[in-house]
Amino acid sequence: MKIVKIKRPWGGFERYCLNKQCTVKLLEINPHEELSLQSHKKRSEFCKIINGPAVVTLGKKKRIIKSGKNVFIKKGVKHRIGAKEKKVLYLEISFGKFDELDEVRYSDDYGRK
């Protein structure tokens, strides 16, 4: 994915996609909570951390991602996003055929399959 940065006299903007099939969500993760360890068969995801830091697991690597930073998750990669002491807010843009049931869960703190 290519992020295009455009300058304007008043400031500027970042463009994340142009004329592509995508689904856009704004997600909140409460303090000390996390999403399922999951992957997707039909889509990749771009995540922009708006309010963080977020704890991001990609494959076997775990990283802390600060506010304003981005993460790209390729289709089929195991991933998880969680919060530490502070609520995490992030923008998620899913590219490809979107279906909430496309998740393959490997681990879930809430007993979901």
N, CA, C and O atoms as CSV, one atom per row, in Angstrom:
chain,resi,resn,atom,element,x,y,z
A,1,MET,N,N,0.836,-1.173,0.000
A,1,MET,CA,C,0.000,0.000,0.000
A,1,MET,C,C,0.881,1.236,0.000
A,1,MET,O,O,1.874,1.300,0.725
A,2,LYS,N,N,0.522,2.204,-0.803
A,2,LYS,CA,C,1.286,3.439,-0.890
A,2,LYS,C,C,0.477,4.577,-0.265
A,2,LYS,O,O,-0.646,4.858,-0.685
A,3,ILE,N,N,1.057,5.217,0.729
A,3,ILE,CA,C,0.425,6.390,1.344
A,3,ILE,C,C,0.947,7.613,0.622
A,3,ILE,O,O,2.158,7.807,0.515
A,4,VAL,N,N,0.041,8.437,0.126
A,4,VAL,CA,C,0.420,9.653,-0.600
A,4,VAL,C,C,0.205,10.839,0.324
A,4,VAL,O,O,-0.889,11.037,0.852
A,5,LYS,N,N,1.261,11.631,0.516
A,5,LYS,CA,C,1.161,12.839,1.341
A,5,LYS,C,C,1.067,14.046,0.421
A,5,LYS,O,O,1.906,14.241,-0.459
A,6,ILE,N,N,0.039,14.849,0.637
A,6,ILE,CA,C,-0.238,16.019,-0.194
A,6,ILE,C,C,-0.145,17.267,0.667
A,6,ILE,O,O,-0.782,17.351,1.718
A,7,LYS,N,N,0.639,18.229,0.229
A,7,LYS,CA,C,0.758,19.517,0.926
A,7,LYS,C,C,-0.240,20.493,0.329
A,7,LYS,O,O,-0.485,20.487,-0.878
A,8,ARG,N,N,-0.801,21.312,1.164
A,8,ARG,CA,C,-1.712,22.387,0.766
A,8,ARG,C,C,-1.301,23.640,1.528
A,8,ARG,O,O,-0.569,23.547,2.513
A,9,PRO,N,N,-1.763,24.822,1.083
A,9,PRO,CA,C,-1.404,26.062,1.793
A,9,PRO,C,C,-1.862,26.058,3.256
A,9,PRO,O,O,-1.243,26.694,4.109
A,10,TRP,N,N,-2.960,25.331,3.537
A,10,TRP,CA,C,-3.522,25.281,4.883
A,10,TRP,C,C,-2.924,24.163,5.731
A,10,TRP,O,O,-3.211,24.077,6.925
A,11,GLY,N,N,-2.087,23.298,5.126
A,11,GLY,CA,C,-1.491,22.166,5.853
A,11,GLY,C,C,-1.242,21.010,4.917
A,11,GLY,O,O,-0.247,21.008,4.192
A,12,GLY,N,N,-2.127,20.021,4.914
A,12,GLY,CA,C,-1.982,18.886,4.020
A,12,GLY,C,C,-2.794,17.694,4.477
A,12,GLY,O,O,-3.526,17.764,5.465
A,13,PHE,N,N,-2.657,16.587,3.741
A,13,PHE,CA,C,-3.374,15.372,4.095
A,13,PHE,C,C,-2.617,14.152,3.597
A,13,PHE,O,O,-1.716,14.253,2.763
A,14,GLU,N,N,-3.004,12.993,4.129
A,14,GLU,CA,C,-2.494,11.709,3.678
A,14,GLU,C,C,-3.639,10.963,3.012
A,14,GLU,O,O,-4.747,10.909,3.545
A,15,ARG,N,N,-3.364,10.382,1.833
A,15,ARG,CA,C,-4.372,9.574,1.138
A,15,ARG,C,C,-3.939,8.115,1.237
A,15,ARG,O,O,-2.829,7.756,0.846
A,16,TYR,N,N,-4.825,7.290,1.761
A,16,TYR,CA,C,-4.511,5.883,1.989
A,16,TYR,C,C,-4.978,4.975,0.858
A,16,TYR,O,O,-4.379,3.925,0.624
A,17,CYS,N,N,-6.020,5.356,0.168
A,17,CYS,CA,C,-6.476,4.569,-0.973
A,17,CYS,C,C,-7.231,5.487,-1.927
A,17,CYS,O,O,-7.735,6.540,-1.537
A,18,LEU,N,N,-7.293,5.066,-3.172
A,18,LEU,CA,C,-7.986,5.837,-4.201
A,18,LEU,C,C,-8.695,4.860,-5.126
A,18,LEU,O,O,-8.060,4.073,-5.829
A,19,ASN,N,N,-10.010,4.924,-5.114
A,19,ASN,CA,C,-10.834,4.118,-6.018
A,19,ASN,C,C,-10.568,2.617,-5.900
A,19,ASN,O,O,-10.556,1.911,-6.909
A,20,LYS,N,N,-10.358,2.125,-4.682
A,20,LYS,CA,C,-10.163,0.701,-4.439
A,20,LYS,C,C,-11.306,0.167,-3.592
A,20,LYS,O,O,-11.912,0.900,-2.811
A,21,GLN,N,N,-11.595,-1.123,-3.756
A,21,GLN,CA,C,-12.586,-1.767,-2.897
A,21,GLN,C,C,-11.995,-1.861,-1.495
A,21,GLN,O,O,-10.961,-2.494,-1.285
A,22,CYS,N,N,-12.665,-1.225,-0.543
A,22,CYS,CA,C,-12.173,-1.257,0.829
A,22,CYS,C,C,-13.317,-1.040,1.807
A,22,CYS,O,O,-14.397,-0.582,1.436
A,23,THR,N,N,-13.056,-1.379,3.064
A,23,THR,CA,C,-13.987,-1.144,4.157
A,23,THR,C,C,-13.217,-0.379,5.224
A,23,THR,O,O,-12.088,-0.739,5.557
A,24,VAL,N,N,-13.823,0.676,5.761
A,24,VAL,CA,C,-13.154,1.542,6.732
A,24,VAL,C,C,-13.883,1.445,8.067
A,24,VAL,O,O,-15.103,1.594,8.142
A,25,LYS,N,N,-13.101,1.189,9.125
A,25,LYS,CA,C,-13.685,1.113,10.474
A,25,LYS,C,C,-12.812,1.918,11.433
A,25,LYS,O,O,-11.609,2.069,11.221
A,26,LEU,N,N,-13.432,2.425,12.479
A,26,LEU,CA,C,-12.736,3.073,13.588
A,26,LEU,C,C,-12.954,2.171,14.801
A,26,LEU,O,O,-14.087,1.971,15.238
A,27,LEU,N,N,-11.864,1.630,15.340
A,27,LEU,CA,C,-11.966,0.666,16.437
A,27,LEU,C,C,-11.444,1.254,17.739
A,27,LEU,O,O,-10.483,2.024,17.746
A,28,GLU,N,N,-12.089,0.881,18.838
A,28,GLU,CA,C,-11.649,1.250,20.185
A,28,GLU,C,C,-11.333,-0.031,20.939
A,28,GLU,O,O,-12.102,-0.991,20.896
A,29,ILE,N,N,-10.211,-0.041,21.622
A,29,ILE,CA,C,-9.858,-1.168,22.478
A,29,ILE,C,C,-9.680,-0.616,23.888
A,29,ILE,O,O,-8.854,0.269,24.116
A,30,ASN,N,N,-10.443,-1.131,24.813
A,30,ASN,CA,C,-10.387,-0.664,26.199
A,30,ASN,C,C,-9.046,-1.005,26.841
A,30,ASN,O,O,-8.366,-1.935,26.406
A,31,PRO,N,N,-8.662,-0.252,27.880
A,31,PRO,CA,C,-7.404,-0.543,28.576
A,31,PRO,C,C,-7.322,-2.006,29.017
A,31,PRO,O,O,-8.296,-2.579,29.507
A,32,HIS,N,N,-6.146,-2.591,28.832
A,32,HIS,CA,C,-5.837,-3.973,29.236
A,32,HIS,C,C,-6.673,-5.025,28.500
A,32,HIS,O,O,-6.845,-6.138,28.998
A,33,GLU,N,N,-7.190,-4.680,27.319
A,33,GLU,CA,C,-7.946,-5.626,26.492
A,33,GLU,C,C,-7.221,-5.792,25.157
A,33,GLU,O,O,-6.335,-5.006,24.820
A,34,GLU,N,N,-7.607,-6.826,24.401
A,34,GLU,CA,C,-6.991,-7.057,23.104
A,34,GLU,C,C,-7.948,-7.811,22.200
A,34,GLU,O,O,-8.862,-8.492,22.664
A,35,LEU,N,N,-7.721,-7.676,20.892
A,35,LEU,CA,C,-8.493,-8.417,19.914
A,35,LEU,C,C,-8.021,-9.872,19.904
A,35,LEU,O,O,-7.014,-10.209,20.528
A,36,SER,N,N,-8.739,-10.713,19.207
A,36,SER,CA,C,-8.327,-12.107,19.021
A,36,SER,C,C,-7.009,-12.154,18.261
A,36,SER,O,O,-6.698,-11.248,17.488
A,37,LEU,N,N,-6.240,-13.208,18.482
A,37,LEU,CA,C,-5.130,-13.511,17.592
A,37,LEU,C,C,-5.806,-14.126,16.374
A,37,LEU,O,O,-6.459,-15.164,16.487
A,38,GLN,N,N,-5.657,-13.493,15.203
A,38,GLN,CA,C,-6.462,-13.851,14.050
A,38,GLN,C,C,-5.695,-13.653,12.757
A,38,GLN,O,O,-4.614,-13.063,12.734
A,39,SER,N,N,-6.281,-14.161,11.679
A,39,SER,CA,C,-5.806,-13.881,10.333
A,39,SER,C,C,-7.044,-13.801,9.440
A,39,SER,O,O,-8.155,-14.126,9.859
A,40,HIS,N,N,-6.824,-13.359,8.193
A,40,HIS,CA,C,-7.925,-13.234,7.236
A,40,HIS,C,C,-7.522,-13.877,5.918
A,40,HIS,O,O,-6.382,-13.734,5.475
A,41,LYS,N,N,-8.449,-14.579,5.295
A,41,LYS,CA,C,-8.187,-15.248,4.024
A,41,LYS,C,C,-8.413,-14.326,2.835
A,41,LYS,O,O,-7.784,-14.488,1.789
A,42,LYS,N,N,-9.320,-13.349,2.996
A,42,LYS,CA,C,-9.758,-12.564,1.838
A,42,LYS,C,C,-9.342,-11.100,1.863
A,42,LYS,O,O,-9.643,-10.363,0.925
A,43,ARG,N,N,-8.657,-10.664,2.915
A,43,ARG,CA,C,-8.350,-9.236,2.984
A,43,ARG,C,C,-7.047,-8.963,3.714
A,43,ARG,O,O,-6.594,-9.756,4.541
A,44,SER,N,N,-6.458,-7.823,3.388
A,44,SER,CA,C,-5.331,-7.279,4.129
A,44,SER,C,C,-5.850,-6.043,4.858
A,44,SER,O,O,-6.921,-5.531,4.532
A,45,GLU,N,N,-5.098,-5.564,5.839
A,45,GLU,CA,C,-5.572,-4.428,6.638
A,45,GLU,C,C,-4.461,-3.410,6.845
A,45,GLU,O,O,-3.310,-3.759,7.107
A,46,PHE,N,N,-4.835,-2.150,6.721
A,46,PHE,CA,C,-3.969,-1.029,7.065
A,46,PHE,C,C,-4.532,-0.440,8.355
A,46,PHE,O,O,-5.735,-0.195,8.450
A,47,CYS,N,N,-3.674,-0.212,9.348
A,47,CYS,CA,C,-4.116,0.360,10.623
A,47,CYS,C,C,-3.302,1.599,10.942
A,47,CYS,O,O,-2.072,1.570,10.897
A,48,LYS,N,N,-3.985,2.681,11.263
A,48,LYS,CA,C,-3.343,3.916,11.709
A,48,LYS,C,C,-3.735,4.108,13.167
A,48,LYS,O,O,-4.912,4.272,13.486
A,49,ILE,N,N,-2.743,4.088,14.046
A,49,ILE,CA,C,-3.004,4.263,15.475
A,49,ILE,C,C,-3.268,5.746,15.721
A,49,ILE,O,O,-2.388,6.582,15.514
A,50,ILE,N,N,-4.465,6.061,16.157
A,50,ILE,CA,C,-4.839,7.447,16.416
A,50,ILE,C,C,-4.525,7.815,17.851
A,50,ILE,O,O,-3.966,8.877,18.124
A,51,ASN,N,N,-4.889,6.925,18.768
A,51,ASN,CA,C,-4.622,7.140,20.184
A,51,ASN,C,C,-3.995,5.861,20.716
A,51,ASN,O,O,-4.620,4.800,20.697
A,52,GLY,N,N,-2.787,5.959,21.180
A,52,GLY,CA,C,-2.078,4.766,21.615
A,52,GLY,C,C,-1.288,5.053,22.872
A,52,GLY,O,O,-1.569,6.014,23.588
A,53,PRO,N,N,-0.320,4.235,23.131
A,53,PRO,CA,C,0.269,3.240,22.249
A,53,PRO,C,C,-0.549,1.963,22.175
A,53,PRO,O,O,-1.332,1.651,23.071
A,54,ALA,N,N,-0.347,1.223,21.073
A,54,ALA,CA,C,-0.993,-0.072,20.884
A,54,ALA,C,C,0.064,-1.165,20.923
A,54,ALA,O,O,1.203,-0.960,20.505
A,55,VAL,N,N,-0.327,-2.324,21.428
A,55,VAL,CA,C,0.540,-3.491,21.400
A,55,VAL,C,C,0.112,-4.299,20.171
A,55,VAL,O,O,-1.014,-4.791,20.108
A,56,VAL,N,N,1.012,-4.432,19.202
A,56,VAL,CA,C,0.668,-5.089,17.942
A,56,VAL,C,C,1.512,-6.343,17.778
A,56,VAL,O,O,2.740,-6.301,17.855
A,57,THR,N,N,0.830,-7.459,17.551
A,57,THR,CA,C,1.494,-8.723,17.255
A,57,THR,C,C,1.315,-9.004,15.775
A,57,THR,O,O,0.190,-9.039,15.275
A,58,LEU,N,N,2.429,-9.206,15.071
A,58,LEU,CA,C,2.416,-9.593,13.661
A,58,LEU,C,C,3.262,-10.857,13.544
A,58,LEU,O,O,4.474,-10.828,13.756
A,59,GLY,N,N,2.611,-11.958,13.207
A,59,GLY,CA,C,3.329,-13.227,13.194
A,59,GLY,C,C,3.798,-13.540,14.598
A,59,GLY,O,O,2.988,-13.613,15.522
A,60,LYS,N,N,5.111,-13.729,14.772
A,60,LYS,CA,C,5.664,-14.038,16.088
A,60,LYS,C,C,6.267,-12.821,16.768
A,60,LYS,O,O,6.795,-12.929,17.875
A,61,LYS,N,N,6.195,-11.649,16.114
A,61,LYS,CA,C,6.802,-10.436,16.666
A,61,LYS,C,C,5.750,-9.544,17.320
A,61,LYS,O,O,4.661,-9.340,16.783
A,62,LYS,N,N,6.103,-9.019,18.490
A,62,LYS,CA,C,5.228,-8.103,19.217
A,62,LYS,C,C,5.936,-6.759,19.307
A,62,LYS,O,O,7.108,-6.690,19.674
A,63,ARG,N,N,5.209,-5.678,18.966
A,63,ARG,CA,C,5.791,-4.335,18.985
A,63,ARG,C,C,4.823,-3.356,19.637
A,63,ARG,O,O,3.613,-3.579,19.686
A,64,ILE,N,N,5.395,-2.269,20.132
A,64,ILE,CA,C,4.588,-1.154,20.626
A,64,ILE,C,C,4.534,-0.122,19.493
A,64,ILE,O,O,5.569,0.313,18.988
A,65,ILE,N,N,3.321,0.260,19.106
A,65,ILE,CA,C,3.136,1.240,18.034
A,65,ILE,C,C,2.543,2.506,18.649
A,65,ILE,O,O,1.484,2.468,19.275
A,66,LYS,N,N,3.229,3.610,18.464
A,66,LYS,CA,C,2.810,4.885,19.053
A,66,LYS,C,C,1.717,5.557,18.221
A,66,LYS,O,O,1.504,5.218,17.057
A,67,SER,N,N,1.038,6.509,18.839
A,67,SER,CA,C,0.024,7.301,18.148
A,67,SER,C,C,0.628,7.935,16.904
A,67,SER,O,O,1.765,8.407,16.923
A,68,GLY,N,N,-0.150,7.939,15.818
A,68,GLY,CA,C,0.294,8.538,14.564
A,68,GLY,C,C,1.045,7.589,13.650
A,68,GLY,O,O,1.315,7.935,12.500
A,69,LYS,N,N,1.391,6.395,14.133
A,69,LYS,CA,C,2.136,5.424,13.325
A,69,LYS,C,C,1.181,4.440,12.650
A,69,LYS,O,O,0.028,4.292,13.055
A,70,ASN,N,N,1.687,3.774,11.615
A,70,ASN,CA,C,0.887,2.862,10.799
A,70,ASN,C,C,1.408,1.436,10.869
A,70,ASN,O,O,2.581,1.193,11.154
A,71,VAL,N,N,0.503,0.499,10.602
A,71,VAL,CA,C,0.856,-0.916,10.498
A,71,VAL,C,C,0.084,-1.477,9.303
A,71,VAL,O,O,-1.106,-1.205,9.144
A,72,PHE,N,N,0.764,-2.258,8.467
A,72,PHE,CA,C,0.087,-2.939,7.361
A,72,PHE,C,C,0.130,-4.436,7.634
A,72,PHE,O,O,1.195,-4.997,7.889
A,73,ILE,N,N,-1.029,-5.078,7.581
A,73,ILE,CA,C,-1.146,-6.506,7.871
A,73,ILE,C,C,-1.544,-7.213,6.575
A,73,ILE,O,O,-2.639,-7.003,6.054
A,74,LYS,N,N,-0.654,-8.042,6.069
A,74,LYS,CA,C,-0.920,-8.766,4.831
A,74,LYS,C,C,-1.931,-9.883,5.068
A,74,LYS,O,O,-2.026,-10.446,6.158
A,75,LYS,N,N,-2.671,-10.179,4.023
A,75,LYS,CA,C,-3.631,-11.279,4.047
A,75,LYS,C,C,-2.929,-12.552,4.503
A,75,LYS,O,O,-1.847,-12.877,4.014
A,76,GLY,N,N,-3.547,-13.279,5.446
A,76,GLY,CA,C,-3.017,-14.547,5.923
A,76,GLY,C,C,-2.062,-14.457,7.102
A,76,GLY,O,O,-1.697,-15.490,7.664
A,77,VAL,N,N,-1.644,-13.254,7.497
A,77,VAL,CA,C,-0.694,-13.089,8.606
A,77,VAL,C,C,-1.451,-13.080,9.935
A,77,VAL,O,O,-2.436,-12.358,10.085
A,78,LYS,N,N,-0.993,-13.879,10.897
A,78,LYS,CA,C,-1.580,-13.854,12.239
A,78,LYS,C,C,-1.275,-12.506,12.877
A,78,LYS,O,O,-0.149,-12.014,12.810
A,79,HIS,N,N,-2.304,-11.909,13.503
A,79,HIS,CA,C,-2.109,-10.599,14.122
A,79,HIS,C,C,-3.075,-10.389,15.283
A,79,HIS,O,O,-4.087,-11.074,15.431
A,80,ARG,N,N,-2.704,-9.404,16.098
A,80,ARG,CA,C,-3.518,-9.036,17.265
A,80,ARG,C,C,-3.138,-7.605,17.635
A,80,ARG,O,O,-1.974,-7.215,17.538
A,81,ILE,N,N,-4.128,-6.834,18.056
A,81,ILE,CA,C,-3.882,-5.466,18.529
A,81,ILE,C,C,-4.510,-5.342,19.904
A,81,ILE,O,O,-5.645,-5.768,20.121
A,82,GLY,N,N,-3.763,-4.753,20.836
A,82,GLY,CA,C,-4.249,-4.606,22.193
A,82,GLY,C,C,-3.845,-3.278,22.804
A,82,GLY,O,O,-3.073,-2.511,22.229
A,83,ALA,N,N,-4.385,-3.031,23.981
A,83,ALA,CA,C,-4.121,-1.789,24.716
A,83,ALA,C,C,-3.400,-2.102,26.009
A,83,ALA,O,O,-3.573,-3.170,26.597
A,84,LYS,N,N,-2.596,-1.159,26.438
A,84,LYS,CA,C,-1.955,-1.269,27.753
A,84,LYS,C,C,-2.841,-0.522,28.750
A,84,LYS,O,O,-4.011,-0.868,28.917
A,85,GLU,N,N,-2.295,0.499,29.414
A,85,GLU,CA,C,-3.048,1.241,30.436
A,85,GLU,C,C,-4.068,2.214,29.847
A,85,GLU,O,O,-4.994,2.639,30.539
A,86,LYS,N,N,-3.904,2.562,28.590
A,86,LYS,CA,C,-4.712,3.600,27.957
A,86,LYS,C,C,-5.552,3.010,26.818
A,86,LYS,O,O,-5.100,2.103,26.119
A,87,LYS,N,N,-6.766,3.521,26.631
A,87,LYS,CA,C,-7.620,3.077,25.525
A,87,LYS,C,C,-6.905,3.329,24.198
A,87,LYS,O,O,-6.245,4.354,24.028
A,88,VAL,N,N,-7.038,2.393,23.266
A,88,VAL,CA,C,-6.464,2.526,21.930
A,88,VAL,C,C,-7.590,2.810,20.946
A,88,VAL,O,O,-8.635,2.160,20.967
A,89,LEU,N,N,-7.357,3.782,20.096
A,89,LEU,CA,C,-8.282,4.120,19.022
A,89,LEU,C,C,-7.493,4.019,17.724
A,89,LEU,O,O,-6.434,4.633,17.588
A,90,TYR,N,N,-8.008,3.242,16.766
A,90,TYR,CA,C,-7.297,3.162,15.497
A,90,TYR,C,C,-8.240,3.043,14.308
A,90,TYR,O,O,-9.344,2.507,14.400
A,91,LEU,N,N,-7.756,3.565,13.196
A,91,LEU,CA,C,-8.453,3.511,11.921
A,91,LEU,C,C,-7.995,2.253,11.204
A,91,LEU,O,O,-6.796,2.005,11.084
A,92,GLU,N,N,-8.948,1.456,10.727
A,92,GLU,CA,C,-8.626,0.236,9.994
A,92,GLU,C,C,-9.239,0.334,8.605
A,92,GLU,O,O,-10.437,0.577,8.459
A,93,ILE,N,N,-8.405,0.143,7.585
A,93,ILE,CA,C,-8.884,0.076,6.212
A,93,ILE,C,C,-8.592,-1.334,5.719
A,93,ILE,O,O,-7.434,-1.739,5.620
A,94,SER,N,N,-9.651,-2.076,5.412
A,94,SER,CA,C,-9.510,-3.449,4.923
A,94,SER,C,C,-9.597,-3.431,3.404
A,94,SER,O,O,-10.522,-2.852,2.834
A,95,PHE,N,N,-8.632,-4.066,2.755
A,95,PHE,CA,C,-8.589,-4.136,1.299
A,95,PHE,C,C,-8.902,-5.551,0.859
A,95,PHE,O,O,-8.327,-6.516,1.363
A,96,GLY,N,N,-9.828,-5.664,-0.095
A,96,GLY,CA,C,-10.245,-6.973,-0.596
A,96,GLY,C,C,-11.695,-7.212,-0.249
A,96,GLY,O,O,-12.402,-6.303,0.186
A,97,LYS,N,N,-12.125,-8.420,-0.442
A,97,LYS,CA,C,-13.510,-8.802,-0.167
A,97,LYS,C,C,-13.727,-8.821,1.338
A,97,LYS,O,O,-13.158,-9.662,2.034
A,98,PHE,N,N,-14.545,-7.899,1.851
A,98,PHE,CA,C,-14.748,-7.795,3.291
A,98,PHE,C,C,-15.898,-8.675,3.732
A,98,PHE,O,O,-16.962,-8.705,3.114
A,99,ASP,N,N,-15.654,-9.393,4.819
A,99,ASP,CA,C,-16.663,-10.240,5.442
A,99,ASP,C,C,-16.237,-10.413,6.892
A,99,ASP,O,O,-15.136,-10.900,7.150
A,100,GLU,N,N,-17.084,-10.024,7.849
A,100,GLU,CA,C,-16.743,-10.166,9.270
A,100,GLU,C,C,-16.446,-11.620,9.636
A,100,GLU,O,O,-15.724,-11.879,10.599
A,101,LEU,N,N,-16.994,-12.564,8.881
A,101,LEU,CA,C,-16.787,-13.984,9.170
A,101,LEU,C,C,-15.498,-14.522,8.537
A,101,LEU,O,O,-15.229,-15.721,8.604
A,102,ASP,N,N,-14.713,-13.649,7.932
A,102,ASP,CA,C,-13.450,-14.029,7.302
A,102,ASP,C,C,-12.343,-14.255,8.333
A,102,ASP,O,O,-11.242,-14.669,7.970
A,103,GLU,N,N,-12.616,-13.992,9.592
A,103,GLU,CA,C,-11.602,-14.159,10.632
A,103,GLU,C,C,-11.349,-15.629,10.937
A,103,GLU,O,O,-12.281,-16.419,11.091
A,104,VAL,N,N,-10.078,-15.976,11.020
A,104,VAL,CA,C,-9.673,-17.273,11.554
A,104,VAL,C,C,-9.082,-16.953,12.916
A,104,VAL,O,O,-8.031,-16.316,13.000
A,105,ARG,N,N,-9.746,-17.389,13.989
A,105,ARG,CA,C,-9.269,-17.101,15.347
A,105,ARG,C,C,-8.381,-18.230,15.848
A,105,ARG,O,O,-8.724,-19.408,15.756
A,106,TYR,N,N,-7.226,-17.833,16.381
A,106,TYR,CA,C,-6.285,-18.799,16.952
A,106,TYR,C,C,-6.326,-18.760,18.479
A,106,TYR,O,O,-6.076,-19.762,19.149
A,107,SER,N,N,-6.648,-17.571,19.015
A,107,SER,CA,C,-6.716,-17.393,20.459
A,107,SER,C,C,-7.655,-16.220,20.724
A,107,SER,O,O,-7.634,-15.218,20.009
A,108,ASP,N,N,-8.482,-16.360,21.768
A,108,ASP,CA,C,-9.447,-15.308,22.066
A,108,ASP,C,C,-9.713,-15.279,23.565
A,108,ASP,O,O,-10.035,-16.307,24.161
A,109,ASP,N,N,-9.581,-14.114,24.172
A,109,ASP,CA,C,-9.771,-13.956,25.616
A,109,ASP,C,C,-11.231,-14.038,26.044
A,109,ASP,O,O,-11.517,-14.090,27.240
A,110,TYR,N,N,-12.158,-14.050,25.091
A,110,TYR,CA,C,-13.580,-13.989,25.399
A,110,TYR,C,C,-14.329,-15.277,25.051
A,110,TYR,O,O,-15.559,-15.313,25.073
A,111,GLY,N,N,-13.572,-16.338,24.727
A,111,GLY,CA,C,-14.184,-17.624,24.469
A,111,GLY,C,C,-14.844,-17.768,23.105
A,111,GLY,O,O,-15.581,-18.727,22.874
A,112,ARG,N,N,-14.587,-16.819,22.190
A,112,ARG,CA,C,-15.182,-16.928,20.851
A,112,ARG,C,C,-14.348,-17.877,19.983
A,112,ARG,O,O,-13.150,-18.053,20.205
A,113,LYS,N,N,-15.002,-18.477,19.002
A,113,LYS,CA,C,-14.309,-19.402,18.085
A,113,LYS,C,C,-14.265,-18.842,16.694
A,113,LYS,O,O,-13.723,-19.478,15.790
